[in-house]
């Protein structure tokens, strides 16, 4: 794995002269300020309707009854698709032209928790929630959608591009074995971002964040998924095999580090790294990559590393919501985005991991045909671990533990929430 590459002047980017920020930078996970309260409030919710059966006969029967409608309502995160001008999305325009489906595209998912709270009443009542298709992160709220019966099992026969082009890593993820309810939209890593000008050395380990020389310039995440899982990795524990005793040891490791920590961040850590207020911080790969694109960091470009103890791999996933009026259109669009050419168009814009690795060859071809700043930019997209990781990089990551609703989640929260809320 390599550090983030230097990229050309933003004015030369391929159609990217408008203001950009990372999709992940606006993410307030379930345990962030206010998010934990939302999570607790959602804890007692029970679905009103019956869960859809995932047996092959039941799934086949459901899909046999569905007819094309020529329409689709898609809820996604802000700035999480290729964009031209203020509202045009070239890849989506291609889909509508090819399929004849009219897509209503809405940047309706500002965060997993608030979106869940918005659609939950309708889904619990067995009613159409206003969206057919949504993009939701792996983790606590993905599990809520799934466990409460709010998702439609996918018709695997309609996912020919997915089964042909999706990377092995994304074809049987542990949070949704067999891709029964989901396929990835984009993915990314959680590791450490740092500025070598201030750290004075390479950062290679979670333990490097305990360096007294960095006191007052260390950032950690204020959430109950990334923070606990990274702490478990830091003390040498596989999160997926961890016990309550391990959780308490990880929380102690975090508590002991507190005198060195500048702040626990839910969103704005990247600004601190860019200005030099932070020298090292827990970070998302796409944030560091995009910050280097902007060229606005003080001193040297920022670096991103997956620590030697390991980092996290997360995915944002296509889901068809219960009661969808246009499920056939949803399946068609999901599979459309796994064509390498289309996947490449998205990756060239959003700069996160493409779950379809064959898109890399398309980006390389685009780079070969481009000139000047466009060529340099596309060359870096094709080579970056932040967009097309190699197997050695993936091998250093885990999806982490998502505690189950009920006693396990309550215990997890009681151990880790005081770390960043006090």
LINHU-V622268 format. One record per backbone hydrogen bond with DSSP energy under -1.0 kcal/mol. CO is the residue of the C=O (numbers start at 0). NH is the residue of the N-H. Records with the same first field share a line. If there is no record, write none. Layout:
# LINHU-V622268
CO: NH, NH
This chain:
# LINHU-V622268
8: 11
9: 12
12: 14
22: 25
23: 26
28: 31
31: 34, 35
33: 37
34: 38
35: 39
36: 40
37: 41
41: 44
54: 58
55: 59
56: 60
57: 61
58: 62
59: 63
60: 64
69: 101
71: 103
72: 131, 132
73: 105
74: 134
75: 108
83: 87
87: 83
88: 92
89: 93
90: 94
91: 95
92: 96
93: 97
94: 98
95: 99
101: 71
103: 73
105: 75, 107
107: 109
110: 114
111: 115
112: 116
113: 117
114: 118
115: 119
118: 122
119: 123
120: 124
121: 126
122: 125
131: 320
132: 74
133: 318
135: 316
138: 142
139: 143
140: 144
141: 145
142: 146
143: 147
144: 149
145: 148
149: 321
153: 155
154: 157
155: 158
158: 162
159: 163
160: 164
161: 165
166: 169
167: 170
172: 175
175: 178
179: 153
182: 317
185: 315
186: 352
187: 313
188: 284
189: 311
190: 282
191: 304
192: 280
193: 302
194: 197, 198
195: 199
203: 307
204: 207
205: 208
206: 209
207: 210
210: 213
211: 214
213: 216
216: 278, 279
217: 261, 262
218: 281
219: 264
224: 228
225: 229
226: 230
227: 231
228: 232
229: 233
230: 234
231: 236
232: 235
237: 240
238: 241
242: 246
243: 247
244: 248
245: 249
246: 250
247: 251
248: 252
249: 253
250: 254
251: 255
256: 259
257: 260
259: 215
262: 219
264: 221
267: 271
268: 272
269: 273
270: 274
271: 275, 276, 277
273: 297
278: 194
279: 218
280: 192
282: 190
283: 287
284: 288
285: 289
286: 290
287: 291
288: 292
289: 293
302: 193
304: 191
306: 309
310: 397
311: 189
313: 187
314: 137
315: 184, 185
316: 135
318: 133
319: 151
320: 323
325: 329
326: 330
327: 331
328: 332
329: 333
330: 334
331: 335
332: 336
334: 337
335: 338
338: 342
339: 343
340: 344
341: 345
342: 346
343: 347
345: 348, 349
346: 350
352: 186
354: 166
355: 358
356: 359
358: 362
359: 363
360: 364
361: 365
362: 366
363: 367
364: 368
370: 373
371: 375
372: 376
373: 377
374: 378
375: 379
376: 380
377: 381
378: 382
379: 383
383: 386, 387
386: 353
389: 393
390: 394
392: 395
393: 396
395: 310
397: 312
403: 408
405: 409
406: 410
407: 411
408: 412
409: 413
410: 414
411: 415
412: 416
415: 418
416: 420
417: 421
